[in-house]
Amino acid sequence: MENSKPSKPTIMDRVINGSVLIAAFILLCSLIHFSSQKLFIYFNIYMYLSKKQNYEKANYMVNSSYIKTFYTGRLLYGYINIERTLMIILLLLSVLAFFGILYKNNVNYGYLNYYYGDTEEYTFVNLFINNIIFLAIIYCSAQIYWVIYDQPNDVILDTNDADLKKLIIENLSYTYLYEHYNAIKLNEKQEYNINTFVINQTDTNITSNFKDNTAIFKLCLTSYILNDTTRFVYIRKAIFDCIDNMSLTKDNRQESLKILTPDILKEKLANINIIANYNHNDNRALPPLEVMLDNLISNITTTDTEGVKQKTSLETVQQSITNGSKDVTKMLALHQNIVDQFRNTIEKYKEIYDKYSTYYMVSLLITNFLLTYSVLILLYILIKIFSINFTTFEKNIYNVYKFKTDLYNYVLFILVLYYFITCPMIIFGFN
């Protein structure tokens, strides 16, 4: 720390100081933006779940702020990781401060001096910088610890989710998926079920879905996913969003089904997480196979010969399951495989949630504090710039002294009230 009055800055000093100010301004704006995004995810979910009609959804994964921050929301705008971006910003601000020590023996580049100037102003700025350095070290240490000790186990969630997604995609009935998509493309409220599907019995692509047990299982699974109004609603939307970009031909099923294939859908859904879009916390995602078949059977109301024939085929399979026939062994194995994969993936998510929930809560509290402090520092920098460069602004409109006065008289009270409201929301309303 300097103990003599600083000399008049040179041209080089002005260039360096100006560059530092611009860099600090950009990094502060970025810090404020991503911190507010992280808090917005949490408080938005908190307010949503506070509504009486949404209370029962409190345990649904898709409505968890944790999963939206660290699972779906971890890729903000599709490619930016919120936590990692905050860590990088903190690191860059810390590097900026360390350059100040090397260049001026002061983290604030000699802009403020404890002995020649306002000590409260000096403390206000330097305390922020020191907090940034401390948090950068904490964030980096936590990241290094996670990569070395926890990441190898945590990646199992992504592996399980990828395996689950592969199982679902490979066991969809693409004819039914295509027909269902076309039927509701222009009107999402339009109903489409197995009855509508079997009415057109002249098309071999339709009738082939009832020829063997594997095809019937795929029909059961696809129908359940596409017609479910709660658990799979977001997964269904993700599938349809992918199909929107495939440019399928509505009047040419044969050509469209050459495009709409498992391999293409896997590619399109590569960045979609199944568990993050599964709107429930029940480990058993699918009902018993008999129930899925019964749903199809009860919805076939057409009385034409072919429709009755397909309904009879489904009833025969359902009876085989009830009787324990070996003919449906493969069908039952497919169903159980998907159920087990769902259960394993959800249990792994819950395990990771339990492990990191405390870290997430503390991280939110720190982010809440850092956001408000960053906003105050940004305002201080702007006022300081105008105070230095515009004499009229300094004397007649606003300056650092007035900012400090308002800080003591009004802002501190507002901040205490803000923390009094938001901190309990984070600690006790954690979801």
N, C-alpha and C positions, 0 to 999 in steps of 0.2 A: 504494500500500500504506500502510495506516495505521501511524503510529509512536507513537500514544498509546492508552491503555487505552480501550476502547469504553464509551460511556455506557449506562445502563440502558435497555432497549428500551421504546418507547412502545406503546400499544394498536395504533396503525397499523402499527408495526414487526412486532408479533406476527401481525396479520392477513396482512400481506404475506409474512412468513416462513413462516407456516402454508400459505398458498396455493402458495408456491414449493415447499415440501416435498411437498405433494400432487401438484403437477404433475410434479416431478422423479421422484417415486415411480412414477407412472403411466407416464411416458416410459421410465424404466429398465426397468420390467417388460415394456413393449412391445419395447424394444431386445433384452432377453434372449430374449424369445419368438421374434422373427423371426430373430435370429442363430442360435438353436438349431435353428430350422426349416431354415435354409440349410445348416448343418453336418450336420444329420440326413440331408438328401437325399444329401449327398456320402458320409458314412460308411456309410449304409445300402447304397448302391450298391457301395461299396468292399468291404464284408463279403460282399455277395452274390456279387460277382465273384471273391472270394478262395476260394470253395468250388470244389473240383475239378470238380464236375459242371456248374458254370456258367462255367468258364474260357473255353470256346469262344465264349461270348456277349459277351466283352469288347468287341468292336467293334460290337455291335448298337446302333443309335441309341437304341432305346427304353430301353436299359440304361446310357445315358450320363448321369452326374450333371449334366454341362453342359447337355444338352438339357432335363433335368427342372427345372433352375434357371432357365434363360433362355428356354426355349421352351414346354414344357408347364407346368413348375413355376413359371414367372414369374407365373402367375395363381394364387396360393395361395388356396384356398377358392373358386376360380372368379372372383374379382374383385380380389384384392389382389396387386400386383406386389412381390415380396420386395425387390429391389434398390432400387426407388424408395421403398418404405416405409421402409427403413433410412435412406436419404438424408434423408427428411422428418423422421424421429425425431432424427437427428443435428443437423439444422438447428434444430429446435425446442429441443433441449437447448442449442445454441449461443446462440440468442436469449435463452433463460433466463439464461445466464451473462452475456451483454452487458447485460441489464437490471440484473444485480447490480453491474456496473461503474458504470452510470449512477446507481443508487440508493445503493450503499454503497461505491463505488470498489473493489470486490472481487468477483471472479467467484463466490465462495461466499457472497455477501450478508453478509459480516462474521461468519459463524458461527465461523470460525477466523481467528486472527491469528498471523502469523509471530513477532511479538515477545512476545505475551502468550498463551502456550499451548504445546502440543506441536508442535514444528517438523516432526516426522515425520508426524504426523497431517495437518498443513497441507499438506505436500508430497504425501502420498498422495491427498488429495482434489483439490487444484489441478492436479496432474499429469494426473489423469483428465479433468478439465474441459478442460484445454488440449489433450489428445489428441482429445477430442470436437470441439472447434472446428477443429483441424487436419484431422481426417478429414472433417468437414462441408465444408470448403473444397475438399479433394481430390475428394470425391464429386461436389460440384456442378460443379467444373471439368471432371471427366471426363464428366459428363452433358451439359454445354454443348458440349464438344468433339464428343461423339458425335452430338448433334442437328445441329450445324452441318456437320460434315465426313463422318461415317460413316453416319448414319441414311438419307440418300437412297439409298445403295448397299445397305444392309442390308435395306431394305424389299423388295428384289427377292425375298428368300427367302419372305416372306409372300405376295407377288404370285404367285410360281411355285407355291407350295403351294395357293393359292386356285384357280389355273387347273387344277392337277392334280386337286384335289377336284371341281371342276366337270366335268372330263372323265370321271372315274370315275362320278360320280352320273348323268350323262347317258347313259352306256353300260352301265348295269345292266339286267338282265332282271328287271323288277319282279314278273312272275308267278312266276319261279323264286325270287326273294327272299322273296316272300310265303309260298310253299309250304314253303320251307326253314325259315323262321322259325317257322311254325306247327308243323312237325314236331318241332322241338327245344325249343319254348317250355317245356314241362314237364320235359323230360329232355335236358340239354345233351350227354350222352354218347351219345344216340341218333344213329345214322348216317343221313345223308340225302344222296343223290347223284343224278346224272342218271337212273339206272335207276328209282328211285322216282318221279321226276318224269314219265317217259314212260309209266309204267304206265297212268295215267289219260288215254287217248287220245280220249275222247269229248268232252272240253272244248275248245272252240275256242281258249280262252286258252292252253292248253298247246300245241296243234299249231301255232299261229301263230308260236311261237318257232323253228320250223324252216322257215318259208316262204321267207325270203330270207337273204342272206349277212350283212347288218347285224344281223338278229335272232339269227343263229347266233353272231356275234362277241360280242354282248351276253351270250348264254348261256354262252359260253366264259369270258368275263371274270368274270361273277358266280359261276359254279361254282368257278373257281380261287380267287377271293377268299374265298368262304365255306367252302371245304373245305381250304384251305391251313392247315397246323398250326404254321407258324413265322412266316413273313414278315408275313402279314396278320391274325394272330390278334387283335391289339389294334384294328385297323381294323374287323374284323368285329364285335367286341364293341361298339365305339362305334356302329356302324350299328344293331345289335340293341337297344342301350340307347335309341336314339332312337325305334325302332319301338315299344318298350314304352310310350312316352308318347303314342302315336297312337290308342289305343283301337280297334284293328282288330277286326272281327267274324270269328271263325274259320270260321263256317258260311256266311258270305256273301262269297265272293271278289270278286264284281262291285262291291259297295259298298266293300269294303276297298281295292280297287285304285284307287278314286276318291280315297281319302285318301292312300294310299301312292304319291306321285308325285315326280318329280325336284325340282319346286319346293319341295314340303314338306320333302323330305329335305335339300335345300340349306339351308333355314331352320333345321332341327333340328341340322345339323352345322356351323353357322356358326362356332362357337368351337372346333371340333375341327381340330387340325393333322395332316395326313396323314403327313408325314415324322417328326414326333415320335412317331407311333404305328406307324411302319413298322419291324418287328422284324428289321432286317438293314442292312448297310452296302453291299450290292452295288448298283452303279448300274443294273443291268438287273433291274428288279423282276419283269417278266413273262418267261416262257420263250417260245421261238419259237411262232408261231401253230400250226404243224403239231403241236407237242407238246401244246398246249392242246386241240386237236381230238382228238388221240390219247387224251388222258385221258378225254374224254367218250365216245369210241367204245369204249374198253376197259371202261368201267363200265356200258355198256348190255348187260345179260345176258338181258333178257326175250326170249322167243321168239315172242310174239304178233305177228300180222301188222303192226300199226301200229308196234310197237316196232322191228321189223326194218326197216320203211320209213324211220323216222327215223334209224336207224343207217346205212342206206345213203345217206341224204342227207348225213350228216356225212362219210362216206367219199368221196363225190363231191367235196365241197368241199375235203377234204384233198388229193385227187388233183389238183384244179385248181391248188392252191397249188404242189404239186410240179412240175406241168407249166408253171407260169408263165402260166396263163390270165388274160385280161383281166377275166374275170367276178369275180375276187376282188380286184381292184385296190383298191376302196373299203375292203374288209374289212382288207386288209393295211395300208392307210394309217391306219385307225383304231388298229390295234395299234401301229404304229410311232409314231404321235402320242403315245400314252400312255407308251410306253417312253421316248421322247425327253424328255417332260415329267418323268418320274421321274428320268431321268439329270440333267437340268438342275437340278432342285430339290435332289437329293442333293449334286451338285457345289457348288451355292451354299451349302448347309449346311456342307459341309466347308471351304469357303473362309472362311466366317464363324468357324467353330470354330478354324481355324488363326490367325486374326487376333486372337481374343479369349481364347484358351486361357491365355496368360500372365497377362492381366488377371484371369481367373477364379481362377487359382492364388494370385496375390498377394492377391486379395480374400478368398479362403478363409482364408489365413494371418492377415490382419488381423482378420477376423471371429472367428477362433479366440481371438486375444488379447483382443479387445474383449469377447467373451462372458464370459471368466473375470474380467476386471477389473470388468465391470458387476455381476457376481454379488457380488464382494467389496465394492463400493461400496454395493450394496443392503443387504447384511448390516450394513455399517458404519452406514448411516442408521437401520436398525431398532434396532440396539444403542444408538446415540446418543439416539434418541427415548426409549427405555425408561430409559436412564441419567439423562436429564434429568427425566423425569416420575415415575419410581418409585424412591424412595430405597432401598427394600428390594432391588429388583432390582439396583441399582448396587452396593450394599455386599456382599450375600450371594450373589448368583447369577452375574451376568456384567456386564462393563462394557467400555469401549473399551480400557482398559489390558490387560485379559485377552485381548481380541481381537487386539491388536497382538502380545502375547507368543506367542499361538498361531500367528499369522501367520508370525512368525520361526521358531518351533520346528517347526511341522508343515506349514502350508499351502504355504510356499515350496518345500519339498521335494516335496510332492505336485504342485504346479504344474510344477516342472522335469521331474518324471517324466511328467506329462501331455503337456507340450510335446515331450518326447523321443520319445514314442510317436506323437502325432498329427501333428506337423509333417512327419516323413519320409513318413507316409501320404499327406499332401497333396501333397508335392513329388514323390515318386517313384512313388506309386500313382495319379497323376492319370489320370482317364479322362473 
